[in-house]
Amino acid sequence: MSEKTNEAEMTERVLALVNNTVTLALEEPEDKREAFLVTRRQHYIDDVMRVGGTEDEANEWAEKLDRWVRDLIGLIERTGGADGGKA
């Protein structure tokens, strides 16, 4: 498998992870959403550590994913998508 194929597959997996997290977060009541996102962030850290990443790498990865997820949730909410696409 080529490096480009590996990169494309990894990109698809990361996008699927973000999409799944955003979807699940939006299904949570607003008062429980923050706790859900904190738990997911810890899962990201745990996953990186499990495959041999350093603590710094794990935290960096989790920070990037968390920021991406929160930004996407904000965008969806601002445009009405979380309420059935009333944008």
N, C-alpha and C positions, 0 to 999 in steps of 0.2 A: 504494500500500500504506500502510495506516495505521501510526502510531507504535506502537500496541498490537500489531499484527501483527509488526512488526519486532522489538519487544521479546520477544514470544513465540518467534519463530524463533531469536533470539539465545540465549534461555534454553534452548531445546531443543538447540541446538548445543553450548552449554557443558556441559549435562548429559550429552550423548553423548560429549563429549571426556573428561569425568571418568570416566564409566562405562568407556569404552574403556581409559583409562590404568589404572584399578583392575584391570580384567580381565586386562590384559597383565602388570601387576605381580605379580598373584597367581599367574600361570602361571610366573613366574621362580622359580628356586630361591632360598631365603631369602638365601643368601650372595651372590647377584648382584642382588637386588632394589634395594638402595640405589643401586648404580651405574646401574641402569635409571631410577630416579626422578630422579637428578641429571641424567641425559641428557635426560629428558623436560622437566624444569624449564628447561633451557637452550633447548629447542625452543620453549617458551612465550615466553621472552624474545626469541628470534630472530623469531618470528612477529609479535610486537607491533612490534618495530623495523622489520620489513619493510613494515608497513603505515603507517609514519610516526609511530609512538609514540615518546615520549621514553624515555631509559634508566630514569628513575624510574618511569614508567608501566609499562614492561616488567617491571621488578623487582617492583613492587606486584602486578601481574597474576599473575606467576609464583608469588609468595609465597602469594597467596590460593588459586590452583589446587593448589599443592603441599600446602598445609595441608589443603584439602578432600579431596584424594586420600588423604593419609596418615591422616586421621581416618576415612575410610570403610574403608580397608584394616584399620585397627585394630578398627573395629566388626565387620567381617565376620569377622576372626580370633577376636575375643572371643566371638562368637555361634556359632562353628563353621561358618559359611558357606563358608569357604575350604576346608574338608575335606568338602564335599558335604552341608552342611546338617545337621550333627549337633547342632544347638543344642538 
